[in-house]
Amino acid sequence: MAGLADKLDDGRVGLTLPCRVIAGDRTVPATLADLSYGGACIAAPHLPEDGPRAIQAIEVDALGTFDVIFRWRRGDRIGVSFRLDHDAKPRLERYFATCETGAPA
């Protein structure tokens, strides 16, 4: 059976995790909708129309803070890529290993 980290190697993993989008001087509650080693899709219905271009980071309680680059917006969803892939990958691997075993990271 393929683990969650293996699925990440193949692309994106769908999930639902609360997060916060940091855009300029605003912090907006949102939901992480899918995740890959390179970036994420975030449901951010409360992000103002002018907000996406100001996005600097996302905070996820279970994963920490990631510096990001805004890539696209479709409706209330935004796509971001991680500025530091080499920093994101080990954190994501630890998180998904914890999800599979139920043990704390």
N, C-alpha and C positions, 0 to 999 in steps of 0.2 A: 504494500500500500504506500503510495507516495505521500510524503509529509508536506506540511505547509511550506517549508523552505524550498522543497523541490518544485512546488507549484510556482513559487516566485521566480525560479530559474527559467520557467516556461513563459513568464509574462506577469500578469496581475492576479492578485488574490482579492476577491470581493469580501468585504467585512463591514461592520458598523461599529465605529469607535468614536466617542465624543472627542472633539478637539477644539482648538481655538486658532483662528487666523489672525496674525498680527499684520496689520496694514497701516503703515504710518503710525499715528498716535492712537489708533483704534485697535481693540481686541474684540473679535467677533466670534460668538459661539457657532460651531459648525459640526459636521459629521464626516469622518473619514469614510469614504465609500469603497475605494479600492486602493491597492498598494502594490508597488513593484520596487525593485532595488533602485530604480532611477527616479521614481516620483510617485505622485498620488493623485487621485480624483477626490474632491471634497465637495460635499453638499453644503452650500453656504447661502441659504435663502435670505439671511439678514445682512449680507455684505452689500453695501451701496454700489450703485452702478459704476461710480468712479473708484471703487475700492480695489479691484483686482490688480491694477498696475502698481499700486502702492504696497502690495504684499511683500513682506520681508521674511516671514517665518510662519511655521505652524507648530503648535504645542499639542502634544498628545500625552495624556497622563501616563499611559503604559510604556511610552517610548522615549519621551523627552522632547526637546525642541530641535527642529530642523530648519536651517536656513534654506530658503527656496527661491526659485525663479518662476514667476507667473508665465504660463504657456497659452492657455485658452479659457474661454468662458462660454458655456451653453446653458441658457436659462439660469437656474440657481446653482449649477455645478461649475467648478473651476478645476483646471489641471495645472499642476505644478511639477517642476523637476527639482531634485535635491542639488544644492550647490556643491556638496561634498559627498559624492557617492561612496568614497572609501570610509567615511564616517557613518553613513546610513546603513550600509550592508551588515556590519557586525551587530549593530543594535537590532535590526530587523531579524537577523538569524537567531539572536538570543530570545527575542520576544516570541517568535514562532516555535522555537524549541520548548519554551515554557507552556505555550498553548497546547502542544501535543502531549506533554508529560504531566501537566498540572502543577509542576514544581516551580517555585519562584526563581527568577533569573538571578 
